[in-house]
Amino acid sequence: MKTMNSISRKSHNIWVKTLIFIMALFTVSQGYCQNPEPRKKVALVLSGGGAKGVAHIGVIKVLEKAGIPVDIVTGTSMGSIIGGLYSIGYTPEQMDSLISIQNWAFVLSDNEDLNSRSLEDVEKNNTYLLSRRFSIKDKKINGISGIINGKNLATLFRSLTKGYNHEMDFSTLPRKFACAATELVTYKEYDFFKGVLSEAMRASMSIPAAFAPVVKGNMVLVDGGLKNNFPADLAIQLGADYIIGATVQGPEKTAEDLKNTLDIVGQLVDVNCKMKYNDNLAITDVAVRINTQPYGTASFNSKAIRAMIKMGEDEAMKHWDELIALKKELGLPDDYKVEPIAHQHPEDIDKKYKVDRYQFTNMSDHDERFLRSKFKLKDGDSISIRKAEEVATSTRMDLFYDQVNYTLGAPAEDNVMNFVANGQKASKLNLGARFDSEEMAALLLNIEQPIRSKVPTSVDLTLRLGKRVHAKGEIVFHPASFSKIKMSYEYQHNDLNIYKEGERYINGTYSHHIGDLNLLDFDIRNFKVNIGVKWELFHRKNMLADIDEMQDDYFKNLHGSHYFSYYINTKYISENDWNFPTRGARFHASYGYFTDNLVKYNDHSGFSIVDASWRMSFAINNNLTVTPMLYGRLLFGRDIPLIMSNIIGGDYFGHYIEQQMPFSGLGHIEHTRDQFVAGQLKFQQKITNSIYAILTGTYAKAADRFRNLPSGSNLYAAQIGGLYKTLLGPVGLNIGWSNKSKELHMYLNLGYEF
């Protein structure tokens, strides 16, 4: 009986414990089923405003300092750029650094990267002040509808958003994102909630008439500020519970405030979307309004950028108490910190990615073979973002496609690299203009026209109008990766003043015909080699001089004289700036063998011409640069015609005629002897970002024979001047003196040299 009672008690205890366990389990499960209320979502809305929008970075710094988590980001124009980067994990410190170190003069242009351009392209870029692409379709000329195509902006955005360069839903980003654009055909707002992130950012900031629009299907997309410059309503659509907004839209403008194109465009944006702007401000919980005066929409210089970021930070700090109150409403502890989001940084640009297959969309088979050969693209190899950008550049420069993008690592095709052209090959129009105190005004017009053929081919037409008239037609073939074959004809009508010991002794005009077969044009980055054969014909037009009294006259035997020559030219340029270098080198050397029948000259061996130059730039400090240069031209042989003789004067090589060598301080061009070598030392002092003071000294030796150079004539000159860097090219005034002319010479120049 006792045993039975004991068993009964034990059984009872087991049932009690089991019941307690079940009740505890039920209680716990009920706790798990009743999840705590999720934290409410915070959105950050960033307005457009051009350069002023960099102030948003300062606002984000304060938000992270206060410990405010941002779940949603929306923006317009510059706000879409800052917001897009923040949405994928860039910290405000990283964005501060990225914005500050950018070369905005380059980014806001269509110039090709120096590392991706041939020397010929670099020279063209520093000759023409305006370049425009256009295409002819259905007998209509279609030009790019914007001063800037935005190529470099698109390249920068692709680099910064690496890993997101494919179609995607922006709600899947680390922070949900959306941005506003304007569709021009219907003039309605177009909002990006999905797509390619870099394309969305680029479309949102396409200021009409300044930047070419983004064409997406049948839509033409431009700056979202025209319809919605402060897209708080997009944040609501993405599920925002609280909205923090940063706007750089200043007070209403007066007539005195509308001083330039960007001011006018900004006023149109402000007036056009004023009502929606006010409505969006009304639904904003914390509105940070930043006054960036005296800086404006075009203030992309480093000083202004630093100042505006600080302005954004200072203005956001005035809302500190509101931010802390919001943090408490979110139920966050006082010590809560915003954790950084891991993302791929742009410094990984050289990291290589495996590619199973390359794809070329909207390109011909011939163009695909050209690119594969030039860049050694083989399926199964690896490629870096840097190399992908070089391929895109070559597609524009060598194959004349107007727009080229690429995608790498789309989710559905992880190992496919797809280069996408717009399918339309475009011609290019280049325009140059200059004024100087010697030739007055001159105009340079150039057209590059692609030709449909198996081998990539183009026609290049150039016309120079002014006191000297030049016309040149050139056919260029690209049979191999980095080499070309060129055939050209050039006509020159030269009107020259020739001086002797500082006095003009002849003014004459003559025509010069040049046929050139360039059998090898190897041009890769900083280095270029040309090998070919040339035919030249001279005709004297008229002259103001007495031929009988001048046996050494420049024009004496020009009528109908012709020459055949074989040549090799080499050139190397690594300078960091074409007109105002502070580092790098520039080297040139050439050899030419001249005949009148391809074998001999005047029934004896032909004559030879050797010329070379070498200069280097050394930065003494942040503002002072020293640039030494050695150069010369040597003539060897019998009966060398005076039309081929050495000419010196001015600041440029080959400015008036091909053999001209600079001699700073000597304003006019003068003959010198057959053997000429010189040294030049230039001091360049940077006064401001755009103003430079230049001091140049030159010393040279000239003789009739090479062995007599040490005892030859001594020539020297000095020049001082100032130069101002403008969008139209350098503006400069130089004053110089030389022992050749023995008088002061003043020279005024506006524009690029040609």
VENUR-V122108 format. One record per residue. NEAR is the number of other C-alpha atoms within 10 Angstrom. D_CENTER is the distance of its C-alpha to the mean C-alpha in whole Angstrom. Layout:
# VENUR-V122108
NEAR;D_CENTER
NEAR;D_CENTER
This chain:
# VENUR-V122108
6;101
7;100
8;97
9;97
10;96
11;94
12;92
12;92
12;90
12;88
12;87
12;86
12;84
12;82
12;82
12;81
12;78
12;77
12;77
12;75
12;72
12;72
12;72
12;69
12;67
12;67
12;66
12;63
11;62
11;62
11;60
10;57
9;58
9;57
8;54
8;53
6;51
7;47
11;45
13;43
17;40
20;37
27;34
27;31
31;30
33;27
31;26
34;23
27;22
20;18
21;18
29;21
30;21
30;20
32;24
31;25
29;24
26;27
28;29
25;29
21;30
21;33
23;34
18;34
14;36
20;38
20;38
21;37
20;36
22;34
20;35
28;32
32;29
33;28
34;25
34;24
33;20
28;19
35;22
33;21
26;18
27;21
29;24
30;22
24;21
23;25
25;26
24;25
19;26
22;24
20;26
21;25
12;25
15;22
17;20
19;21
12;19
12;16
17;16
18;16
10;14
14;11
12;9
16;9
12;7
13;4
18;5
17;7
16;5
18;5
19;4
21;5
16;6
16;8
13;11
21;11
21;11
22;14
21;15
13;16
17;12
20;11
12;14
16;13
19;10
18;12
20;15
24;14
18;14
15;13
18;13
19;14
20;15
18;19
18;22
13;26
9;28
7;32
7;31
8;29
9;25
13;23
15;20
17;17
16;19
16;16
16;14
22;11
23;11
24;9
22;8
19;6
20;9
19;11
18;10
16;10
20;13
25;15
22;14
23;16
20;19
21;20
18;23
23;23
22;21
19;24
14;26
16;28
16;31
22;29
15;32
11;32
17;29
16;31
23;31
22;31
32;28
30;28
35;25
34;26
32;24
26;26
25;27
17;27
10;30
9;32
13;31
14;32
19;30
20;29
19;29
22;27
20;29
16;28
15;26
19;22
31;21
24;17
20;18
25;21
31;18
29;16
32;19
32;20
29;17
26;17
24;18
17;20
15;19
17;15
23;14
23;15
28;18
22;19
14;21
11;24
6;27
8;28
15;27
18;24
29;22
29;21
30;21
31;24
32;25
29;27
24;29
32;29
32;27
33;30
32;31
29;34
20;35
25;33
26;34
16;38
9;37
19;36
15;39
20;38
13;42
21;40
25;37
23;35
27;33
31;30
24;29
26;27
22;29
14;30
8;34
9;34
13;33
8;35
7;34
6;33
11;30
14;28
9;26
10;23
11;22
17;20
16;24
15;26
18;24
23;25
17;28
14;28
22;27
23;30
12;33
16;32
16;32
17;34
12;37
17;36
22;34
11;37
14;39
20;36
21;37
11;41
16;40
19;38
15;40
18;38
17;36
22;34
16;33
23;30
19;30
22;27
10;28
8;27
15;24
21;22
18;20
14;17
16;18
22;15
15;16
15;17
10;21
20;21
21;19
18;22
16;25
28;24
22;24
20;28
22;29
29;28
22;30
16;33
19;34
24;34
20;37
11;39
14;39
15;40
11;44
12;43
21;40
17;43
10;46
18;43
18;43
12;47
11;47
17;45
10;48
16;46
10;47
11;46
7;45
14;42
14;39
13;36
11;35
10;32
13;30
11;29
13;26
16;24
15;21
16;18
9;19
14;21
17;17
12;20
12;23
14;24
15;26
17;28
20;28
15;31
15;30
19;26
15;26
17;24
16;25
15;25
19;24
13;27
10;29
13;28
18;24
19;25
14;27
23;24
20;22
16;25
14;26
15;22
15;22
12;25
18;25
14;29
16;30
13;32
14;29
15;26
18;23
15;20
20;17
16;15
15;17
20;17
20;13
18;13
22;16
22;14
23;11
22;14
25;16
18;13
16;13
17;17
21;19
23;17
23;17
22;15
19;15
22;15
22;16
20;18
20;21
24;23
19;26
17;27
13;31
8;33
11;31
12;30
19;29
20;28
24;24
19;23
21;20
18;21
20;19
14;20
14;23
16;22
23;21
23;19
22;19
19;16
17;17
19;16
17;18
23;18
22;21
24;22
17;26
17;28
12;31
14;32
15;31
13;30
14;28
18;26
16;24
21;22
17;21
21;20
19;20
19;19
20;22
21;22
18;26
11;28
11;30
12;30
15;28
20;25
21;25
22;23
18;24
17;22
19;24
17;23
18;26
19;26
14;28
14;30
15;33
15;32
17;31
19;29
18;29
18;27
17;27
19;26
19;27
19;24
19;26
18;24
14;27
15;26
16;23
17;21
19;24
19;24
20;27
21;27
17;30
18;29
18;31
18;31
18;33
19;33
18;35
19;35
20;37
18;37
16;39
19;40
17;42
15;44
14;45
18;43
12;45
13;44
14;46
18;45
14;43
17;42
18;40
18;40
18;38
17;36
18;36
18;34
19;34
18;32
18;32
20;29
15;31
15;28
21;24
18;23
22;20
18;18
19;15
19;17
15;20
20;21
18;25
20;27
18;30
19;32
18;35
20;35
19;37
18;37
17;40
20;41
18;43
19;44
15;44
12;46
16;46
10;48
14;50
10;53
13;52
9;56
8;55
12;52
10;52
12;49
17;47
18;44
24;45
16;48
15;48
19;45
14;47
9;46
14;45
17;43
17;41
23;40
22;38
18;37
18;33
16;31
17;28
18;26
19;23
19;21
20;18
19;17
19;16
14;13
12;13
14;14
14;16
17;17
19;17
23;19
16;19
16;19
18;21
17;21
18;24
17;25
18;29
18;30
17;34
20;36
21;39
24;41
22;44
17;45
14;46
16;44
14;47
15;48
19;48
11;51
10;53
12;52
14;49
23;45
19;44
19;40
19;37
16;35
19;33
18;30
20;28
18;27
19;25
19;24
22;23
16;24
16;24
11;27
10;26
9;23
14;24
17;25
20;24
20;26
20;25
17;28
18;28
18;31
20;31
21;34
24;35
22;39
22;41
17;44
14;46
13;49
11;49
17;45
15;44
16;43
17;40
14;39
19;40
23;38
26;36
22;34
21;33
21;30
18;27
15;25
17;26
15;27
16;27
19;30
15;31
11;30
17;32
22;31
26;31
23;30
31;32
28;31
30;34
31;35
27;34
21;36
25;36
23;39
17;40
19;41
18;43
21;42
23;41
26;39
18;37
21;35
19;33
21;31
16;30
20;28
20;28
23;24
19;25
18;23
13;24
10;22
10;18
11;18
16;21
19;23
18;26
18;26
19;30
21;30
21;33
23;34
18;37
20;38
21;41
25;42
20;45
17;47
15;47
15;45
10;48
13;49
17;45
11;47
10;49
18;47
16;46
15;44
16;41
21;39
21;37
22;35
24;33
19;31
18;29
19;26
23;23
17;21
17;17
12;16
11;14
15;16
22;16
20;18
20;22
20;24
16;28
21;30
19;33
22;35
21;38
24;39
15;43
18;42
19;42
12;44
14;42
14;40
16;37
17;34
18;31
16;29
20;25
22;22
23;19
20;18
19;20
18;21
